[in-house]
């Protein structure tokens, strides 16, 4: 009966890594398609590092942790970033570079907030 209670958490834990990998690959593919006419290798390298950095951070954070809010955050950031990158890329008349700058920034803010809150909660729990 205890295993039945853990199934949703196992599902979240199992879904976090594939969602993260799919989102990273999809985001990079859209970035390279959007920037195909850009001749600057330095700029494309910087964009690549910026776009992939939140996914790398989430991978490192989730690698050894048990199911926590971080796994839910990973799935949320992965799904939302794919949606916003796709919409930003397909939206006519707009330059997609703004989307590829904004989404990682928002992701980093969410990751930082989650880490800060979890450390604050752990500190409060350890004081009790």
ZIGI-V286526 format. One record per residue. N is the residue number from 1. PHI is phi in whole degrees, -180 to 180 (* if undefined). Layout:
n: {N & N}
phi: {PHI & PHI}
This chain:
n: {1 & 2 & 3 & 4 & 5 & 6 & 7 & 8 & 9 & 10 & 11 & 12 & 13 & 14 & 15 & 16 & 17 & 18 & 19 & 20 & 21 & 22 & 23 & 24 & 25 & 26 & 27 & 28 & 29 & 30 & 31 & 32 & 33 & 34 & 35 & 36 & 37 & 38 & 39 & 40 & 41 & 42 & 43 & 44 & 45 & 46 & 47 & 48 & 49 & 50 & 51 & 52 & 53 & 54 & 55 & 56 & 57 & 58 & 59 & 60 & 61 & 62 & 63 & 64 & 65 & 66 & 67 & 68 & 69 & 70 & 71 & 72 & 73 & 74 & 75 & 76 & 77 & 78 & 79 & 80 & 81 & 82 & 83 & 84 & 85 & 86 & 87 & 88 & 89 & 90 & 91 & 92 & 93 & 94 & 95 & 96 & 97 & 98 & 99 & 100 & 101 & 102 & 103 & 104 & 105 & 106 & 107 & 108 & 109 & 110 & 111 & 112 & 113 & 114 & 115 & 116 & 117 & 118 & 119 & 120 & 121 & 122 & 123 & 124 & 125 & 126 & 127 & 128}
phi: {* & -65 & -65 & -66 & -72 & -87 & -57 & -61 & -70 & -65 & -65 & -63 & -62 & -72 & -84 & -64 & -67 & -61 & -63 & -64 & -66 & -63 & -64 & -64 & -65 & -62 & -63 & -66 & -60 & -63 & -64 & -68 & -66 & -66 & -101 & -60 & -88 & -78 & -91 & -81 & -70 & -65 & -63 & -65 & -66 & -66 & -61 & -60 & -62 & -67 & -69 & -84 & -60 & -64 & -68 & -64 & -63 & -65 & -62 & -66 & -64 & -86 & -58 & -118 & -92 & -80 & -64 & -140 & -60 & -62 & -69 & -65 & -63 & -61 & -66 & -62 & -64 & -62 & -67 & -66 & -66 & -61 & -63 & -70 & -64 & -66 & -64 & -63 & -74 & -83 & -67 & -73 & 84 & -109 & -84 & -74 & -59 & -60 & -64 & -74 & -93 & -77 & -61 & -63 & -62 & -63 & -61 & -64 & -63 & -66 & -63 & -62 & -64 & -64 & -66 & -61 & -66 & -67 & -68 & -65 & -65 & -65 & -67 & -66 & -65 & -73 & -77 & -78}
